[in-house]
Amino acid sequence: MNEQCRSCLPSGLSAEQAARQLALDGPNELPRPPRRTGWHILLEVAREPMFQLLATAVAIYFILGDRAEASVLLAFLGVIVAITWYRSAGRSACSKPCAT
């Protein structure tokens, strides 16, 4: 590349300009999402319509006296909650920035 082309390229901010921008705007980083605890994840799962529908079905089966059907459905509901909680907790751990 010749000298004429190099002078056309942007050179970036000087150290003084960069310090001024840092003081004015703060560091160049994305805001961190709020920390999600296990209880927050479980509350999110409980707010899902499908969870509420299945929990209602479990209650209806118990009221009707079909304990076997209610128990099976409750067990599957527990598995769904456990999988969702495990995956969400793992995703939260992976989103933490790595120490460098």
N, C-alpha and C positions, 0 to 999 in steps of 0.2 A: 504494500500500500504506500502510495507516495505522500509527501508532506501536505500537499494541498487537500487531499481527502481526509487526512487526520484532523485538520483544523475544522472540518465540517461536523465531525462527530461531537455529540454532547460530552462534556467533561465531568458532569455531576456537580454536586454541591461542594463548596469549600468546607473545611472543618468548622469555621466560624458560622457559616450558614446552617450547617447540619446541627450544631449546638443550639442555635436559635430556634430552629424548627422543632428540635426535641423538647426544648423548654416550652414552646408554644403548644404543640400538639401531643406531646407525650410519646412513649415508645410505640413503634410500629408493630403492634400485636393485636390479635383478635381478642375480644372479651371472652372470658372463661364462663362456661355455663355453670349454673348453680350445682352444687354437689347433691347427688341423689343417693339417699340412704335406702336401705332395704325396705323400710316402712313406706317411703315415697313410691317405690316401685310397686309394692303390694297395693297401695291405694290406687295407683294408675290402673293396675290390672282389675281391681274391683269396680272401677268406673266404666269398664268396657261393657257395651251392651250384651255381647255374647256371654260374658261371665255372669252378668246379672240374669240372663235368660236361663242358663244352666243351673244357677243357684236357686232360682225360682222353681225350676223343675224338680230339683232335689227336695225342696220344701214340700211341694205338692205330693211327691211320692211318699214322703214321710207321713204327711197328713192322711193320705189315703191308706196307709198301713202297709205299703209295699216296700218293706225295709231292704230287701235284697236289691231291688232295682235302684233305690235311693243310694245305697252303699256303693254300688258299682259306679253310678254317675258321680257320686261325691269323690270316689277314688280317682276317676279320670279328671275331674275338676282340679283336684290336688296336684295331679301330674302336670296339667296345663299351667297352673300357677307356678309350680316349681321350675319348669322349663323356662317360662317367661322371666321369672326372677333371676335365674342363673344366667341367662343370656344378657339381660339388661345390666346386671352387676358386672359381668365380664366386659361389656361394651364400655361401661363407665371407667373401669380400670384401664382399658386400652386408650381411652381418650386423654389420659393424663400426659402432660409433656414429659419427654425423656430428659433425664439429667445429662448434661454434656460437660 
